[in-house]
Structures are given as C-alpha cells and as structure tokens.
Amino acid sequence: MRDPEIHRAVTLLLEAVKVWQSPAVIIVSQRQGSPFKVLISCILSLRTQDKTTSAASDRLFALADTPDKLAALPVEIIEKAVYPVGFFRVKAARIKEISRLLMERYQGKVPDEIEELLTFKGVGRKTANLVVTLGYGKPGICVDTHVHRICNRWGYVVTRTPEQTEQALRGKLPTEYWLMINDLLVTFGQNQCNPISPICSTCPLIEMCDRVGVKKSR
C-alpha cells in the first residue's frame, strides 16, 4: 500500500465495518463514556473474546461502577462477577488494586497520560492508549495485534512489534485517523482480515494490499 492510498483505505473500511459489531471495549466507551470503565473493560478484554468481555463488564459494573465502590468489593466477589474471562483471578486482583490506587493517589480520577497509566500493574501501551483515546478523546494511536498485523500485511509499515508499529504510524498516519484506526482494524481483523487465511476474495482493499506474509487466503 502506497502512503497516499490510506485515505481511500479508511473510506472503504468505514463502509465495510458497518455490517459488523464493534469490539466490546469500543461499545463500553460509546455507551458509558467513562475513562474508568474503559480502563477496567480493557483489562478484562485481554486474551478474552468480546462477547465474554462485554458480559463480564456488565456484571461487574452492575455491582460497582466507580473506583471507590470497586476498591471496597471483596476480591472474591470481583472474581465471581468477571468469570469466565481469561486469568479472571489475576485480573480481579489487579482491578481491585488499581481502584485502590486511583482513590489513594488520584482522588478517584483515571490519569489521562499514557506514561502515568503505564505505572499501574497490568496496564500496557494498548490499554493506556485506549483509555486516552476512547476515554478522553485525546490524540493517540492504539496498536494491538490486529492493527500491527494488518498495517504490515498492507505494506503500509514494516515493523516487528506493536510498539514499533505505533511509532511508525505516529510518523505517517494522518492525524484525523488516529482515534479511529484501532476500532476499524480490530473489527476488520476479526471479521475479514483474519490472522490465518484472511478472506481476500471479498476484501474491498485487495487492490491496494501488498498481502505481505499471506500464504493462504479464502
């Protein structure tokens, strides 16, 4: 994919994703508009399917939807609420600890800076970027495995890690696409541009995609 083609690519993606459901974290941000809920949902979503994440988030927020309320919950109650998300016991403990630290250090307000968010155990760059972009609407580029894979598959970037992809995109992706690129490519990556055997035969971007690393497609 040549650099100028990104505008056409985004236009096609905006149309293509209309028929698919957005990722669970995106739905939470649109429905709730709370940086805290985005943060907690992101933690729950790691290595967990969206359907499971969404249901677990709903159960947990029905019990406690603010840092003070969550910090006061016994960890066993949190575990029960979020099960069966992956590593539910570890995540429950981290959610309770993060809620406690938010109350003690930040008066219950989730930080809006990536580097500050990275100080919390269990919060990586993907989660931090999602909180900043979805929770606060600040400029940022969230790069998960889908964004990393697809941008390299297109040939738009040539990188080895999501962190390198984030930096590469910050240098070349037009700023008007920063907030939407994760939502678009996660949805696209889950439904069309799969990790293994992508559905190239019906892909609206096939003519501009370099198909880097694609050995088998449908």
C-alpha positions, 0 to 999 in steps of 0.5 A: 500500500502506497502512503497516499492510498490510506485515505481511500483505505479508511473510506472503504473500511468505514463502509465495510465495518458497518455490517459488523459489531464493534469490539466490546471495549469500543461499545463500553466507551460509546455507551458509558463514556467513562475513562474508568470503565474503559480502563477496567473493560480493557483489562478484562478484554485481554486474551478474552473474546468480546462477547465474554468481555462485554458480559463480564463488564456488565456484571461487574459494573452492575455491582460497582461502577466507580473506583471507590465502590470497586476498591471496597468489593471483596476480591472474591466477589470481583472474581465471581462477577468477571468469570469466565474471562481469561486469568479472571483471578489475576485480573480481579486482583489487579482491578481491585488494586488499581481502584485502590490506587486511583482513590489513594493517589488520584482522588478517584480520577483515571490519569489521562497520560499514557506514561502515568497509566503505564505505572499501574500493574497490568496496564500496557501501551494498548490499554493506556492508549485506549483509555486516552483515546476512547476515554478522553478523546485525546490524540493517540494511536492504539496498536494491538495485534490486529492493527500491527498485523494488518498495517504490515500485511498492507505494506503500509509499515514494516515493523516487528512489534506493536510498539514499533508499529505505533511509532511508525504510524505516529510518523505517517498516519494522518492525524484525523485517523488516529482515534479511529484506526484501532476500532476499524482494524480490530473489527476488520481483523476479526471479521475479514482480515483474519490472522490465518487465511484472511478472506481476500476474495471479498476484501474491498482493499485487495487492490491496494494490499501488498498481502505481505506474509499471506500464504493462504487466503479464502 
